[in-house]
Amino acid sequence: TLTPILQSLGMNASSIATAQLLVYNRLIEPLSEWALINWAPRTALPEMLDLSITKTTKDRLYRTSDLLVEQRSLIEQKLRIHEADLFATGGSVILYDVTNSHFEGECIKNSKAKRGKNKQQRNDCKQVAVGIAFDEKGIPLVHEVFEGNMADTKTLIHILERLKVDGSKAKPVVILDAGFASAANLSLLKEKGFSWLINITRSSRKKYAEAFKNGIFEQIPGRKIDEMVEVQKINDPDDAASQLVLCRSTQRRLKEEAMLSNAEQRFLKDANALKNRIEKGRLVKINTIERNLGRLQKKHPRVNRYYIITFEKNSLTISRKADKFDLSTELCGDYVLKTDKTLDAVAIWKLYMTLLKAEAGFKMLKGSLGLRPNFHQLEERVEGHIFISILAYHLLCWIRERFEQHGDKRTWSTIRRLLRTHSVVTTRLPKEDGEIILIRKPSQPDAEQERVYRILGIDWRKQ
């Protein structure tokens, strides 16, 4: 798919082969440009791509990365059109989320590199934010790179501007997680004619505690007891044009209860340690004690709100706000969806669950496809690194689709591990005049490796 697109944009054969090398490397074993130059000759890629790999290849890699960034909008547009047919997507859903890619340097020449809220808790590093819109199958549609300190809620407008929707078609439903559920974003979606579905913030569910407690729920069919989800649709008391779906998940409840319990144990351990230091006379000055109390509260925001800590008579009193804590426990596993779609509760919940496709995409990009950390410093190289990871994910989506069509549910990491043992063998033939002839041929694959090649439509004998 990518080759004819790049040809249509005027890239020459050498640049296209280099772009393929960059994308294949990101999919197989993500490396820096310098490391890629040493890695490539130990694979079959130079022969497959008819590409000579030398130390000077690094500049060619950078130039090709820059070319891809320059043509990013057109490449993504053409990929959207082609993949809509290839994967038979309906274009009825847009999933949107934001992640970040941090740096190991200061990135002085990158205006987008800022310190901000980091999802890996790497707040010591500068970063950029990456917003990606996916379709209902988790295939990327468009992406944008934002300043690292930009609020997630402010990124949506830029993505909507990139998504040109045919006016003759019904506009898709934009599905967002809680971090994007601002009034401004909902107004923006309404203004542009998009339907929407959001998970409203966890703190808001307290408003519906009575409905969760006394409402009549229906089960999502076809789920095991330990994976049970119940839903109930109600009218939104604050917005007559919206519907609310109250959801109750067994798995989510167990997870949230465990998180709350573990957080409480850590809080009490630190609080009692501070209490012992005070009672044993190791902390005496009032201002020092107050600073330590402030650090304790800042360190444990999840649990601190459920406790009252008072200092008097050279001791700390630690008491739980029982009513507030019990209410929070009762609401574990409960969440609220909000939408302008007129559907039944089960259909709305199933539609929201497609957001898991976007989460799976981000998981692959951040893990196997080397999205972060980002070792570049210049803005265009940073964006090139991100775009190459996204192009590798496009290829991975095609691989995943091929395997699903053949009823094979193996993950990419399993497939990659299987193929890693299939080698290219170099035979050295010395001639009488001292010249040495090198013949490189693939070894015989085993049965499972050959099955993988058949699924992917690869004739290994011709490589």
Salt bridges, closest charged atoms under 4 A:
GLU33 OE1 - HIS376 NE2 3.54
GLU47 OE2 - ARG440 NE 2.35
ASP66 OD2 - ARG381 NH2 2.93
GLU76 OE2 - HIS143 ND1 2.60
GLU76 OE1 - ARG162 NH2 2.66
GLU83 OE2 - HIS394 ND1 2.82
GLU106 OE2 - ARG115 NH2 3.55
GLU106 OE1 - LYS126 NZ 3.76
ASP124 OD1 - ARG122 NE 3.00
GLU144 OE1 - ARG72 NH2 3.77
GLU144 OE2 - ARG162 NH1 2.85
ASP152 OD2 - LYS119 NZ 3.69
GLU230 OE1 - ARG248 NH1 3.71
ASP236 OD2 - LYS338 NZ 3.19
ASP238 OD2 - LYS207 NZ 2.59
ASP239 OD2 - LYS190 NZ 3.66
GLU256 OE1 - ARG205 NH1 3.21
GLU256 OE2 - ARG252 NE 3.38
GLU257 OE2 - ARG253 NE 3.05
GLU264 OE2 - ARG320 NH2 2.60
ASP270 OD2 - LYS299 NZ 3.02
ASP270 OD2 - HIS300 NE2 2.75
ASP334 OD1 - ARG248 NE 3.84
GLU383 OE2 - LYS112 NZ 2.78
GLU401 OE2 - LYS137 NZ 3.74
ASP408 OD2 - ARG410 NH2 2.64
ASP408 OD2 - ARG451 NH2 3.31
GLU435 OE1 - LYS431 NZ 3.36
GLU448 OE1 - ARG410 NH1 2.80
GLU450 OE2 - ARG461 NH2 3.58
